[in-house]
Amino acid sequence: MRAKLVEGRVIVSEFVRDTMTVTETMRRRRKAMSFEEAAFLIERGKMRVDDERGNEIGYEDFMRFAMRAQPDFILRHLVYRDLRERGYAVRCGSDFIWLLPRGGKNGAKAFIYAFSERDSISISSLRRIVDIGSNMRKEAIIAIVDDESDITYYSIHKANAIAANNAIAANNANTAHVKGSDRRIRGVFLGDRVLISDDKMAKKLHENLYGAFSGDVLYLSLVEAAYLLKKGIISVDVADVKERNGKRNGKKERDEAVERVDKIPKTEERSEVDEQEGQRGEFDAFMKLASGIVSDFPLIYEVYEDLRDRGFIPKTGFKFGSHFRVYEQAGSKHSSFLVYVTPESHCFSMYDISRAVRLAHGVRKQMIFAMAESRNDSGDAGGMSCLRYLCVVRLRL
């Protein structure tokens, strides 16, 4: 096959059958070929490319020319070649590579973005890739090329298993078994957790998969305590938090949070009218207190609350390098997901993605990244946030 470089493009001339004439004839047709495909054919000796003067361009010279024209050419070329060698039909687009079924008889089933192992990508960029796939009804794939030119493929899609759960129905049933009396369970704020010492109430909470026992007492994590506080299940005693925090870190915002709690009337002093307002005040003060201890606590809590309201059971995922390990329902022996919470501006290195997915795959779980996407439809300065869950799975093509 012969091709020619014309104005920075690889132009191939081919003969096609002209069926518009009375007697079928052959006519010459010119078409542009991608640099990736041209390099693949030149490498295998199946095509020769000439410059505009008619001089043949060697393989190395062509590769240098392609790199000057497209800075990411080498990554796309390596991905293209790998897929062709695996027997896939591949077509190169301006932004990504189209993956067709073997044989190429049907339309593209997926599109692929190529990255180097040293690249970084923001969680919002991953979300945009997923949205492109959803709009086109194609699978979104990222291909990461390492220093040995080996390629690892990851499928990225919405975590439909989470989105499918009915949040309202699950939320109604989520705390119903805990609400056994009008009296709220008393908790004591201790450092970075909340102590529940009432034996009966502690067992009741634990039966509903809140907290963990250490000896005869139950300890709630900060997100668990915040959730139960908001639901009106517990109250939190923070009377001596100010002194402890002063010794520990001395953060001004935690002291301010304690002062706000001190101003809230105690449960026995409240009337039915101000009970709800006082409960909200306790929750706000607790959130500010916890935010001084845990980085991005409001976002982590928002994800925890959403998962709980959808009927899932989120527990700490520290041993798996994530914020949560998530059980699909009570009684499940093994968790199904690992959830890592990130702000919208967070950037991942490709090593972060590889490490997280490899670990999740090794323990037979799905790796899900949760982000809070800001929504300013109303024009407010703060706007609202919408949680998005992105599932990343390693592919073996």
Buried (B, 14 or more C-beta within 10 A) or exposed (E): EEBBBEEEBBBBEEEEEEEEEEEEEEEEEEEEBBBBBBBBBBBEEEBBBBBEEEEEBEEEEBBEBBBEEBEEBBBBBBBBBBBBEEEBBBBBEEEBBBBBEEEEEEEBEBBBBBBBBEBBBBBBEBBEBBEBBEEEEBBBBBBBBEEEEEBBBBBBBBBEBBEEBEBEEBBEEBBEEBEEEEEBBBBBBBEEBBBBEBEEBBEBBBEBBBBBEEEEBBBBBBBBBBBBBBBBBBBBBBEEBBEBBEEEEEBEEBBBBBEBBEEBEEBEEBEEEEBEEBBBBBBBBBBBBBBBBBEBBBBBBBBBBBBBBBBBBBBBBEEBBBBBBBBBEEEEEEBBBBBBBBEBEBEBEBEBBBBBBEBBEEEEBBBBBBBBBEEEEEEEEEEEBEBBBBBBBBEEB
